[in-house]
Amino acid sequence: MIEKISVGIDIVDVKRFKKLNYEQNTRFFKRIFSKSEIEYCRKFKNSAEHFAGKFAVKEAVRKSSHQKIKFLDIITTHHKSKPKVEIKNKKQYIFQVSISHEKDIAIAIVLCEKLD
C-alpha cells in the first residue's frame, strides 16, 4: 500500500553538468528538461548548478511518488523564487519542494501528498 504522504531526496554532483556543454549535448538536455526549464537554467552564468538542482528535483519526485514518471512529464517552475512541481496530466499529487546548492553539490527534497 502506498502511503498518502511520502518523501523523496536526491543529491547530484554539479560537475556532471559542468562537463556537458549545452550546445554539444542538446539532445541529452531535451530528453530530461522542458524548453522552459532549459531557458530558465541557461539564463544563469552558473547554469550547471541549476540544471543539477532541477535534475535532483525530478529524481526526488520519482522517489516520493513511487511512480515511473518520465523526466519530461515532471515540470519544475519557480514562483517568487520558490520551486514548484507538477506532473503533466496527473493532478492526484501535491508536492512541496526544497533545493539547495553548496559548491559542487545540488540536493533536492520533495514531500509528496497523494490525493484520493
N, C-alpha and C positions, 0 to 999 in steps of 0.2 A: 504494500500500500504506500502511495506517495503522500508524504506529509503536506499539509496546507501551506506551511512556511518552511522554506529551506534556504540554505546559504551556499554560495559558490565563491571561490577565491582563485586567482591566478597571478603568477609573477612572470615577468618577461625581461630578458636581458636586452636592453635598448641597443646594444652593439649589433644584434642580429638585424635590426632595421637600418642602422647606420651603414652597414655593408651593402645594403640593397639600394642602389641608385634608382630612383623612381623611373626616369626616362628609359633605363635599360631593363626594367623589370615591371613594366606597366601591366602585363598580363597577370603576374602574381598578385599585385595590389588590387586589380579589378575582380579577382576571384574571391577576395576577402572583404574589401571595403566598397561601400556605395560611392557614387560620384560625389555626393555632398560630404561624406566622411573624408574622402581624398582631398577635396577642396579645402576643408577645414584644417586638416593636418598640414597641408603644403603651404598654408599662409604663414606658418611659423618658421623662424630661422632654424629651430631645433625640431624639424618635422619628425625625425625618427623617434623622439621621445613621445610624441603624440600618437604616432602610428602604434608604437608598442603599448601605450595605455589603452587605446581602443581595442587592440587585439586581446589584451588581458581581460577587458570587459566582456568581449564576445565569448571568450573561453569560460569566464566565470558565469555568464548567463547560461551557457550549455550545461555546466555542472549544477547550477542551482535549480534549473527547470527539469532536470532528469530526462531531457529530450535530445534527440539527434537533430539539431536545428542547423540549417545551412548558415554559414557566416553571413552571406548576403541578405538573409532573412532577419538578421539581428540588426536593427537600426539604432545607432547611437547619435544623440544630438546633445546640445547644451542649451540650457535655459538659465539666463542670469548667472553664467559661469558654472552651473551645476550640471553634471552629466545626467542624461535621461536615456532610457532604453525602452524599445518596444519591439515586438516580433511581428513581422508582416503577416497580416491576415489571421492573427491569433490574439484575441482580446481577453483570453482567460488568465493572463498573468499580469501582476503589478510588480514592478521592480524598484528597488532602492539601490543606488549605485554610489560607490566611492572609488576614486582613482587617486593614486599618489605616485610621485616620481622622486627618486633620490639617486643622483649621479647616473649610473648605468642600469638602474632597475626601475621598472614600472610595475605597479601592483594594483589590482582591482579586486574589490569585494562586492558581491551582489546578494541582496536579500530578495527572495522571490516569494510572492504570495500567489497561490493558485486559487482562482475564484471558482465557485461552484457553478 
